[in-house]
Amino acid sequence: MMDKEELTPLLRESDVAPLENAFWVELKRVWSMAAPMVAATVSQYLLEVVSLMMVGHLGILVSLSGVAIATSFAEVTGFCVILGMTGALETLCGQTFGAEEFEEIGKYTCCAIVTLLLVCLPISLLWIFVDKILLLFGQDPEICHVAHEYCICLSPALYGFAVLQCQIRYFQTQSMIFPMLFSSIAVLLLHIPICWGLVFKLGLGHAGAAYAIAISYWLNVIGLGIYMTYSPACENTKVVFSFNALLSIPEFCQFAIPSGLMYCFEMWSFELLTLVAGLLPNPQLQTSVLSICLNLTTLHYIVPYAVGASASTRISNELGAGNPNAAQGIVRVVVILGIVDGVIVSTFFVCCRHILGYAYSNDEEVVHYVEDIVPILCGSFTADSLVAALAGVARGGGFQQIGVYVNLGAYYLVGLPLAFLLGFVLHFNAKGLWMGSLTGSALQVIILAVVTALTDWQKEATKARERIFEKSTEAHD
């Protein structure tokens, strides 16, 4: 065991620097990580968008509808689960990097890859039965058939996505953002001709679009894998597959399961709203407007998610290094960034509310409905910005379990019941559904803010160092 003095949080120069000066220094650090992460995340997000657009240009409506539903199903049952679970690496690798136990980073990444590949097995088996599941929800048989074909062809992409997300957290927690950025942009540029060739040139149609996503994910994995293997920057944190690394799987799951649930509970609630919108009067209008709202919030979420990921990295690094005051200062920075982002985006959409609907439809009824719902949507933008920042704080601090209960209570005990009450009983329709969801998000912000404000960062730093050095001692015994 390490001496008590070695586990005691350290005091860095940044901790005693004037508050104002430290704030601007940390703001620069967080934003210098977040900006390239936004570009990398957008590049990865556009892979699915490009494939969907290619299918749309086939001119076969049933293919477009089937791919759209299959994409939504795959996100909810697969990609969201994997993305959420990799949040555990933000805690484990981030704190370990801060404590300068570099060898452990490679071990954690290795055990995460193995664990998530195993998680992909039941998910890909579930996708085999997507047509039967969709038929239970009353979907058109032809659309179900297309969705089934698309999900089967998309299965290899799920495994590539799992490995890729582990690699991304590996680089992110070491503040090595630019390898991810260059790789993501390069793969996106390759994805466009690959997708076009498979869909149109080889005549594979919607199946080709799914294969293109799988190829692109694996190209990204290979590119980052080569960098991890041969770059001097990764020399101390090499990912080596060994039995010793697999011993960390229980510890990884301890953080991965709540991290996955925390993320999925939030995403699933929004998807559920889109599904139940089909039960409202004039379902085509209500579903269209809710889909537009969901699309806009998803696009916006990329920015605060990147800020939250940067916050997670910086906080976990500082806690691992034993600097609680620095970690607390980062919280202030990301919360202010979240508020600024919410205000700027909300102001922009309020100014553009009269023409926003035309970006999605020429139907005047849809355009006017979107205009009416924009003020509620702006509340969602602000709430999402703060939720992403505070969720990043939770992952960096390692208290994802609290986040699970917060999200479960905020969305499923308050937000969704209120959404159904406003939408169906009080007949506010799509507005009511989104107002209920916004209430859940607002409650989530309040509870996470209280939890963060009451966090004893000194205790968290000591706990992080105890866990890291106990593991290090056991490894050397």
C-alpha positions as CSV (number, residue, x, y, z in Angstrom):
1,M,0.0,0.0,0.0
2,M,1.0,3.6,-0.6
3,D,1.8,5.9,2.2
4,K,-1.0,8.3,3.3
5,E,1.0,11.2,2.2
6,E,1.1,9.8,-1.4
7,L,-2.7,9.5,-1.4
8,T,-3.3,13.0,-0.1
9,P,-4.5,15.3,-2.8
10,L,-1.6,17.4,-4.2
11,L,-1.6,21.2,-4.5
12,R,-0.7,22.6,-7.9
13,E,0.2,26.1,-8.9
14,S,-3.1,26.3,-10.7
15,D,-5.0,25.7,-7.4
16,V,-3.5,28.8,-5.8
17,A,-3.6,31.0,-8.9
18,P,-6.0,34.0,-8.8
19,L,-9.6,32.8,-9.4
20,E,-10.1,35.0,-12.5
21,N,-6.8,34.0,-14.1
22,A,-7.4,30.3,-13.4
23,F,-10.9,30.5,-15.0
24,W,-9.6,31.9,-18.3
25,V,-6.8,29.3,-18.4
26,E,-9.2,26.5,-17.8
27,L,-11.7,27.9,-20.3
28,K,-9.0,27.9,-23.0
29,R,-8.1,24.3,-22.1
30,V,-11.6,23.0,-22.2
31,W,-12.5,24.8,-25.4
32,S,-9.3,23.7,-27.2
33,M,-10.4,20.1,-26.6
34,A,-14.1,20.7,-27.2
35,A,-13.7,22.5,-30.6
36,P,-11.9,19.6,-32.5
37,M,-14.1,17.1,-30.7
38,V,-17.2,18.8,-32.2
39,A,-15.7,18.4,-35.7
40,A,-14.8,14.8,-35.0
41,T,-18.2,14.0,-33.6
42,V,-20.0,15.7,-36.5
43,S,-17.9,13.8,-39.0
44,Q,-18.9,10.5,-37.4
45,Y,-22.6,11.5,-37.2
46,L,-22.6,12.4,-40.9
47,L,-21.7,8.8,-41.9
48,E,-25.3,7.8,-41.2
49,V,-26.7,11.0,-42.7
50,V,-24.8,10.4,-46.0
51,S,-26.0,6.8,-46.2
52,L,-29.6,7.9,-45.6
53,M,-29.3,10.6,-48.3
54,M,-27.9,8.1,-50.8
55,V,-30.9,5.8,-50.1
56,G,-33.2,8.7,-50.5
57,H,-31.8,9.3,-54.0
58,L,-32.7,5.8,-55.0
59,G,-36.3,7.2,-55.4
60,I,-37.8,4.1,-53.6
61,L,-40.0,5.4,-50.8
62,V,-40.2,2.1,-49.0
63,S,-36.4,1.9,-48.9
64,L,-36.1,5.3,-47.4
65,S,-38.8,4.6,-44.8
66,G,-37.3,1.2,-43.9
67,V,-33.8,2.6,-43.5
68,A,-35.1,5.6,-41.4
69,I,-36.9,3.2,-39.0
70,A,-34.0,0.8,-38.9
71,T,-31.6,3.6,-38.1
72,S,-33.8,4.7,-35.2
73,F,-34.1,1.1,-34.0
74,A,-30.3,0.5,-34.2
75,E,-29.6,3.7,-32.4
76,V,-32.0,2.9,-29.5
77,T,-31.1,-0.7,-29.1
78,G,-27.4,-0.7,-30.0
79,F,-25.3,2.4,-30.6
80,C,-26.8,4.3,-27.6
81,V,-25.9,1.4,-25.3
82,I,-22.3,1.1,-26.6
83,L,-21.8,4.9,-26.5
84,G,-23.1,5.1,-23.0
85,M,-21.0,2.2,-21.6
86,T,-17.8,3.7,-23.0
87,G,-18.3,6.6,-20.6
88,A,-16.7,4.3,-18.0
89,L,-13.4,4.8,-19.7
90,E,-13.7,8.6,-19.1
91,T,-13.6,7.9,-15.4
92,L,-11.1,5.1,-15.3
93,C,-8.6,6.1,-18.0
94,G,-9.0,9.8,-17.1
95,Q,-8.2,9.4,-13.4
96,T,-5.5,6.9,-14.2
97,F,-3.8,9.3,-16.6
98,G,-3.9,12.0,-14.0
99,A,-2.3,9.7,-11.5
100,E,0.4,8.9,-14.1
101,E,-0.3,5.2,-14.0
102,F,0.0,5.0,-17.7
103,E,0.2,1.2,-18.1
104,E,-3.3,0.9,-16.6
105,I,-4.8,3.0,-19.4
106,G,-4.0,0.3,-22.0
107,K,-5.4,-2.4,-19.8
108,Y,-8.6,-0.6,-19.2
109,T,-9.0,0.1,-23.0
110,C,-8.3,-3.6,-23.7
111,C,-10.9,-4.9,-21.2
112,A,-13.4,-2.3,-22.5
113,I,-13.0,-3.5,-26.1
114,V,-13.5,-7.2,-25.1
115,T,-16.5,-6.4,-22.9
116,L,-18.3,-4.2,-25.5
117,L,-17.7,-6.8,-28.3
118,L,-19.4,-9.3,-26.1
119,V,-22.2,-6.9,-25.4
120,C,-22.6,-6.5,-29.2
121,L,-23.4,-10.2,-29.6
122,P,-26.9,-10.2,-28.0
123,I,-27.7,-6.8,-29.6
124,S,-26.8,-8.1,-33.1
125,L,-29.0,-11.2,-32.4
126,L,-31.9,-8.9,-31.5
127,W,-31.5,-7.1,-34.8
128,I,-32.2,-10.3,-36.6
129,F,-35.8,-10.1,-35.3
130,V,-36.3,-6.4,-36.0
131,D,-39.0,-7.1,-38.6
132,K,-41.1,-9.1,-36.2
133,I,-40.6,-6.5,-33.5
134,L,-41.7,-3.7,-35.8
135,L,-44.7,-5.7,-37.0
136,L,-45.9,-5.9,-33.3
137,F,-46.0,-2.1,-33.4
138,G,-48.2,-2.1,-36.5
139,Q,-45.6,-1.1,-39.1
140,D,-46.0,-1.9,-42.8
141,P,-44.7,-5.4,-43.7
142,E,-42.7,-4.0,-46.7
143,I,-41.0,-1.4,-44.5
144,C,-40.3,-4.1,-41.9
145,H,-38.6,-6.2,-44.5
146,V,-36.3,-3.4,-45.6
147,A,-35.5,-2.5,-42.0
148,H,-34.6,-6.2,-41.4
149,E,-32.3,-6.3,-44.3
150,Y,-30.7,-3.0,-43.3
151,C,-30.1,-4.0,-39.7
152,I,-28.6,-7.4,-40.7
153,C,-26.1,-5.6,-43.1
154,L,-25.4,-3.0,-40.4
155,S,-24.4,-5.6,-37.8
156,P,-20.7,-5.4,-38.6
157,A,-20.8,-1.6,-38.1
158,L,-21.9,-2.2,-34.5
159,Y,-18.7,-4.1,-33.7
160,G,-16.6,-1.5,-35.4
161,F,-18.4,1.2,-33.5
162,A,-17.7,-0.5,-30.2
163,V,-14.0,-0.7,-30.8
164,L,-13.9,2.9,-32.2
165,Q,-15.6,4.4,-29.2
166,C,-13.0,2.7,-26.9
167,Q,-10.2,4.1,-29.0
168,I,-11.8,7.6,-28.9
169,R,-12.0,7.5,-25.1
170,Y,-8.4,6.3,-25.0
171,F,-7.3,9.4,-26.9
172,Q,-9.7,11.7,-25.3
173,T,-8.7,11.0,-21.7
174,Q,-5.1,11.7,-22.7
175,S,-6.1,15.0,-24.4
176,M,-5.0,13.6,-27.8
177,I,-7.8,15.0,-29.9
178,F,-6.2,15.6,-33.3
179,P,-5.6,11.9,-34.2
180,M,-9.4,11.4,-33.8
181,L,-10.2,14.6,-35.8
182,F,-8.0,13.8,-38.8
183,S,-9.1,10.1,-38.9
184,S,-12.8,11.0,-38.7
185,I,-12.7,13.7,-41.4
186,A,-10.6,11.4,-43.7
187,V,-13.0,8.5,-43.2
188,L,-16.0,10.8,-44.0
189,L,-14.4,11.9,-47.2
190,L,-13.8,8.2,-48.1
191,H,-17.3,7.2,-47.0
192,I,-19.1,9.4,-49.7
193,P,-17.5,7.6,-52.7
194,I,-17.7,4.2,-51.0
195,C,-21.4,4.6,-50.2
196,W,-22.1,5.9,-53.7
197,G,-20.2,3.0,-55.3
198,L,-22.0,0.3,-53.2
199,V,-25.5,1.9,-53.5
200,F,-25.5,2.9,-57.1
201,K,-22.5,1.4,-59.0
202,L,-22.8,-2.1,-57.6
203,G,-26.6,-1.8,-57.3
204,L,-26.8,-3.0,-53.6
205,G,-29.3,-0.3,-52.7
206,H,-30.1,0.2,-49.0
207,A,-27.9,-2.8,-48.1
208,G,-25.0,-1.0,-49.7
209,A,-25.6,2.0,-47.5
210,A,-25.4,-0.2,-44.4
211,Y,-22.2,-1.9,-45.7
212,A,-20.7,1.5,-46.3
213,I,-21.2,2.5,-42.7
214,A,-19.6,-0.7,-41.5
215,I,-16.6,-0.3,-43.8
216,S,-16.1,3.4,-42.7
217,Y,-16.2,2.5,-39.0
218,W,-13.6,-0.2,-39.5
219,L,-11.4,2.1,-41.6
220,N,-11.5,4.5,-38.7
221,V,-10.6,1.7,-36.2
222,I,-7.7,0.6,-38.4
223,G,-6.4,4.2,-38.8
224,L,-6.5,4.9,-35.1
225,G,-5.1,1.4,-34.4
226,I,-2.1,2.1,-36.5
227,Y,-1.5,5.4,-34.8
228,M,-1.9,3.8,-31.3
229,T,0.7,1.1,-32.3
230,Y,3.4,3.2,-33.9
231,S,3.1,6.7,-32.4
232,P,5.7,7.6,-29.8
233,A,2.9,9.6,-28.0
234,C,1.2,6.2,-27.2
235,E,4.4,4.4,-26.1
236,N,3.6,4.5,-22.4
237,T,-0.1,3.6,-22.8
238,K,0.0,0.8,-25.3
239,V,-3.1,-1.4,-25.6
240,V,-1.9,-5.0,-25.1
241,F,-4.3,-7.9,-25.1
242,S,-3.5,-10.0,-22.1
243,F,-5.3,-12.1,-19.4
244,N,-4.2,-9.5,-16.8
245,A,-6.1,-6.8,-18.7
246,L,-9.3,-9.0,-18.6
247,L,-9.1,-9.0,-14.8
248,S,-10.3,-5.4,-15.0
249,I,-13.6,-6.3,-16.6
250,P,-15.6,-6.3,-13.3
251,E,-14.2,-2.9,-12.4
252,F,-15.1,-1.6,-15.9
253,C,-18.6,-3.0,-15.7
254,Q,-19.0,-1.3,-12.3
255,F,-18.8,2.1,-14.1
256,A,-20.0,1.0,-17.5
257,I,-23.5,-0.3,-16.6
258,P,-24.6,2.9,-14.8
259,S,-22.9,5.0,-17.4
260,G,-24.8,3.2,-20.1
261,L,-28.1,3.4,-18.3
262,M,-27.6,7.1,-17.5
263,Y,-27.2,7.9,-21.2
264,C,-29.9,5.4,-22.5
265,F,-32.6,6.5,-20.1
266,E,-32.4,10.0,-21.6
267,M,-32.2,9.0,-25.3
268,W,-35.0,6.4,-25.0
269,S,-37.4,8.9,-23.5
270,F,-37.1,11.1,-26.6
271,E,-37.6,8.2,-29.0
272,L,-40.6,7.1,-27.0
273,L,-42.2,10.5,-27.5
274,T,-41.8,10.2,-31.3
275,L,-43.5,6.8,-31.3
276,V,-46.5,7.9,-29.2
277,A,-46.9,11.0,-31.4
278,G,-48.5,8.7,-34.0
279,L,-51.4,8.1,-31.6
280,L,-52.3,11.9,-31.5
281,P,-55.0,13.4,-33.7
282,N,-53.5,14.3,-37.2
283,P,-50.6,11.9,-36.5
284,Q,-48.7,12.9,-39.7
285,L,-48.4,16.5,-38.6
286,Q,-47.7,15.7,-34.9
287,T,-45.0,13.1,-35.8
288,S,-43.4,15.3,-38.4
289,V,-43.1,18.2,-35.9
290,L,-41.7,16.0,-33.1
291,S,-39.2,14.5,-35.6
292,I,-38.0,17.9,-36.5
293,C,-37.6,18.9,-32.9
294,L,-35.7,15.7,-32.2
295,N,-33.5,16.2,-35.2
296,L,-32.7,19.8,-34.2
297,T,-31.9,18.9,-30.6
298,T,-29.7,16.0,-31.7
299,L,-27.7,18.2,-34.0
300,H,-27.3,20.9,-31.2
301,Y,-26.4,18.3,-28.6
302,I,-23.1,17.5,-30.4
303,V,-21.6,20.8,-29.2
304,P,-22.5,20.5,-25.4
305,Y,-21.7,16.8,-25.6
306,A,-18.1,17.7,-26.7
307,V,-17.9,20.3,-23.9
308,G,-19.1,17.7,-21.4
309,A,-16.6,15.1,-22.7
310,S,-13.8,17.7,-22.3
311,A,-15.0,18.5,-18.8
312,S,-15.0,14.8,-18.0
313,T,-11.4,14.4,-19.2
314,R,-10.1,17.5,-17.3
315,I,-12.0,16.6,-14.1
316,S,-10.9,12.9,-14.1
317,N,-7.3,14.0,-14.8
318,E,-7.2,16.4,-11.9
319,L,-8.9,14.0,-9.5
320,G,-6.4,11.3,-10.5
321,A,-3.6,13.8,-9.9
322,G,-5.1,14.7,-6.6
323,N,-6.1,18.3,-7.4
324,P,-9.6,18.8,-6.0
325,N,-9.6,22.6,-6.3
326,A,-8.7,22.4,-10.0
327,A,-11.5,19.9,-10.6
328,Q,-14.0,22.3,-8.8
329,G,-12.8,25.2,-11.0
330,I,-13.5,23.1,-14.2
331,V,-17.1,22.6,-13.0
332,R,-17.6,26.4,-13.0
333,V,-16.1,26.7,-16.5
334,V,-18.3,24.1,-18.1
335,V,-21.5,25.3,-16.4
336,I,-20.9,28.8,-17.7
337,L,-20.1,27.4,-21.2
338,G,-23.4,25.5,-21.1
339,I,-25.3,28.6,-20.2
340,V,-23.6,30.6,-22.9
341,D,-24.3,27.9,-25.5
342,G,-27.9,27.7,-24.5
343,V,-28.4,31.5,-24.7
344,I,-26.7,31.8,-28.1
345,V,-28.5,28.9,-29.8
346,S,-31.9,29.9,-28.3
347,T,-31.5,33.5,-29.5
348,F,-30.6,32.2,-33.0
349,F,-33.6,30.0,-33.3
350,V,-36.0,32.6,-31.9
351,C,-34.8,35.0,-34.6
352,C,-35.2,32.3,-37.3
353,R,-38.5,30.8,-36.0
354,H,-40.5,32.1,-39.0
355,I,-38.4,30.4,-41.6
356,L,-37.1,27.4,-39.7
357,G,-39.8,25.0,-40.8
358,Y,-39.0,25.5,-44.4
359,A,-35.7,23.7,-43.9
360,Y,-37.7,20.6,-43.4
361,S,-41.0,21.0,-45.3
362,N,-42.9,23.3,-47.7
363,D,-46.2,22.4,-45.9
364,E,-47.5,25.7,-44.4
365,E,-49.2,23.8,-41.5
366,V,-45.8,22.2,-40.5
367,V,-44.0,25.5,-40.8
368,H,-46.4,27.3,-38.6
369,Y,-46.5,24.5,-36.0
370,V,-42.7,24.6,-35.9
371,E,-42.8,28.3,-35.4
372,D,-45.1,27.9,-32.4
373,I,-43.0,25.2,-30.8
374,V,-39.7,27.0,-31.1
375,P,-39.9,28.8,-27.7
376,I,-40.4,25.4,-26.0
377,L,-37.5,24.1,-28.1
378,C,-35.3,26.9,-27.0
379,G,-35.8,25.8,-23.4
380,S,-34.7,22.3,-24.4
381,F,-31.5,23.7,-26.0
382,T,-30.6,25.5,-22.7
383,A,-31.4,22.4,-20.6
384,D,-29.5,20.1,-22.9
385,S,-26.4,22.3,-22.7
386,L,-26.4,22.1,-18.9
387,V,-27.3,18.4,-18.8
388,A,-24.4,17.6,-21.1
389,A,-22.0,19.7,-19.0
390,L,-23.2,18.2,-15.7
391,A,-23.3,14.6,-17.1
392,G,-19.6,15.1,-18.1
393,V,-18.9,16.2,-14.5
394,A,-20.6,13.1,-13.3
395,R,-18.5,10.8,-15.6
396,G,-15.3,12.6,-14.7
397,G,-16.1,12.3,-11.0
398,G,-17.1,8.7,-11.2
399,F,-20.6,9.1,-9.7
400,Q,-22.6,7.8,-12.7
401,Q,-24.8,5.7,-10.4
402,I,-26.3,8.9,-9.0
403,G,-26.9,10.0,-12.6
404,V,-28.9,6.8,-13.4
405,Y,-31.4,7.5,-10.6
406,V,-31.6,11.2,-11.5
407,N,-32.4,10.4,-15.2
408,L,-34.8,7.6,-14.2
409,G,-36.7,9.9,-11.9
410,A,-36.6,13.0,-14.0
411,Y,-37.7,11.4,-17.3
412,Y,-39.8,8.4,-16.3
413,L,-41.4,9.4,-13.1
414,V,-42.0,13.1,-14.0
415,G,-41.2,14.0,-17.6
416,L,-43.0,11.3,-19.5
417,P,-46.2,11.1,-17.3
418,L,-46.5,14.9,-17.6
419,A,-45.9,14.7,-21.4
420,F,-48.8,12.1,-21.7
421,L,-51.0,14.3,-19.5
422,L,-50.3,17.5,-21.5
423,G,-50.4,15.7,-24.9
424,F,-53.3,13.4,-24.6
425,V,-55.5,14.5,-21.7
426,L,-55.2,18.3,-21.9
427,H,-54.9,18.1,-25.8
428,F,-51.7,20.2,-26.2
429,N,-50.7,17.4,-28.7
430,A,-47.0,17.6,-29.8
431,K,-46.4,20.8,-27.8
432,G,-47.6,19.0,-24.7
433,L,-45.4,16.0,-25.3
434,W,-42.3,18.2,-25.7
435,M,-43.3,20.4,-22.7
436,G,-43.3,17.3,-20.5
437,S,-39.9,16.2,-21.9
438,L,-38.6,19.7,-21.2
439,T,-39.8,19.5,-17.6
440,G,-37.9,16.2,-17.2
441,S,-34.7,17.8,-18.6
442,A,-35.1,20.9,-16.3
443,L,-35.6,18.6,-13.3
444,Q,-32.5,16.7,-14.3
445,V,-30.5,19.9,-14.5
446,I,-31.6,21.0,-11.0
447,I,-30.9,17.7,-9.3
448,L,-27.5,17.2,-11.0
449,A,-26.6,20.8,-10.1
450,V,-27.4,20.2,-6.5
451,V,-25.5,16.9,-6.5
452,T,-22.5,18.7,-8.1
453,A,-22.7,21.6,-5.7
454,L,-22.7,19.3,-2.7
455,T,-19.8,17.1,-4.0
456,D,-16.8,16.9,-1.7
457,W,-14.1,17.1,-4.3
458,Q,-11.3,16.6,-1.7
459,K,-13.0,13.3,-0.8
460,E,-13.4,12.3,-4.5
461,A,-9.8,13.0,-5.2
462,T,-8.6,10.9,-2.3
463,K,-11.0,8.1,-3.3
464,A,-9.7,8.1,-6.9
465,R,-6.1,7.9,-5.8
466,E,-6.8,5.2,-3.3
467,R,-8.6,3.1,-6.0
468,I,-5.8,3.6,-8.5
469,F,-2.9,2.9,-6.2
470,E,-4.5,-0.1,-4.6
471,K,-4.9,-1.6,-8.0
472,S,-1.4,-0.7,-8.9
473,T,-0.1,-2.3,-5.7
474,E,-2.1,-5.5,-6.4
475,A,-0.7,-5.7,-9.9
476,H,2.9,-5.6,-8.7
477,D,2.3,-8.1,-5.8
